[in-house]
């Protein structure tokens, strides 16, 4: 079974489709955020809110169905990586840590697939918004658990670590490690390098902000302090020179989306 999974072309196809969908979702968030930065006012969105906005567009249901399938494909690829060790990470502490991270991604994108699929049957329409309420509810629930404050603080630290890891990938260029650069043309390499560096730096900024506010929620015992992707972008919009900051980060997230499209074609999966 393990050998079949390692050699399966269906796993590879699902991974590439999932990476392309991931890129599309980031580009969609970036477009909405750029519109807020340029036009002023309005509401930034996380990926769930952005997809709900997409649902109101002509043929939006067809796009949502494709995105739901893409997220599900990405989740299944991460499950295969985690359980069957498709990347040969091994069973030492470092390998187990990486595989646990892959399992976490599987849960995240599986949840996004369910959310996206549910939008197909949501007759309420009405665009996005209200994304921050889900972070409030989840944080409030966690704070009520035994040791909940420490659990929330641990989640905040994990998000900060994710931000630091994205910064490391940007500055070290390690995002190139899994790409088949020998298959690229000379003209492609400078572009994908720029997408990778700027995109990962933008993610580092956003994850850093989310992590800080989750830690603040734990410290102040106030779930309203917790924010998600949409909340982080909205915070940027409210700062001095907010439209410029929001526009810069939105462009960076869009570049990360383009980098995911490069991965969809050239990543060693």
Beta strands, then each sheet from edge to edge (+ up, - down):
end
